[in-house]
Amino acid sequence: MEALGDPTRRAIFELLAVGPVAVGDLARQLPVSRPAVSQHLKVLKEAGLVVDRAAGPVASISSIRPA
């Protein structure tokens, strides 16, 4: 799967495999900015691997899409 071909997206996917994580928390665990994490999540969402849910007016929590 091409979406997991990028090392940063793979790392994000592995972090989400443990459980849902907010974008800001993902950014703190990775050597990339919050906007970069959001872009990587967009690719994973478009590939159908990740879903979002609202966690307030400006935050969202991402998790692996259930099979």
N, C-alpha and C positions, 0 to 999 in steps of 0.2 A: 504494500500500500504506500503510495507516494507521500501521503500526508505524514507518515511516520518516518520518512526518509531524512528529515532534518533532525540533527541531534537535540536541538532545543525543544522541538515539538515532542520528541520521544521522551525527554526528561519531564516535560509537563504531563504527558500521558501517564508516565510512571508515578508521578506524585499524585495524580488524580486516582490512580488505581488503589491507593490507600484509603481515599475517601474524598468527599467534596472539599474544595478549597477556593477561597476568594482570590480574585486576580491580584490584589495587593500582596497577599501572602505568598502567592506563587512568585511574584517579582522579587520579594525579599529572599527567596530560596535559590534564585537563579541569577547568573551574571548578565541579565538583560533588563531593560527598563520595563515599566508597567505598560506603556504603549506597545512595546514589542511583544510582551506576553499576550496582550489583547489581540494583536494581529495573528500570532500563532494559534490562539484559541479559535479565532475565526476560521482558519484553515481546517482545524480539527472538527469544528462544528459543521462546516460545509461537507466534510467527508463522512459525517454521520457518526463520529466517534465520541463526541462530547455534547452535553446539553447544559444549558444555563437555567438558573431559577433566581428570581428576584430576592434580594436580601436587604431591602430598604430602597429609598428613593434613588440612590446613585450606585449602589453596590450590587454585584451579582456573584453567585456561587456556581462554580463549574464542577461537573462530575462526569464520569464515564457514562456513556449511554448504555442502559441495560440491554442485554441481548434479547 
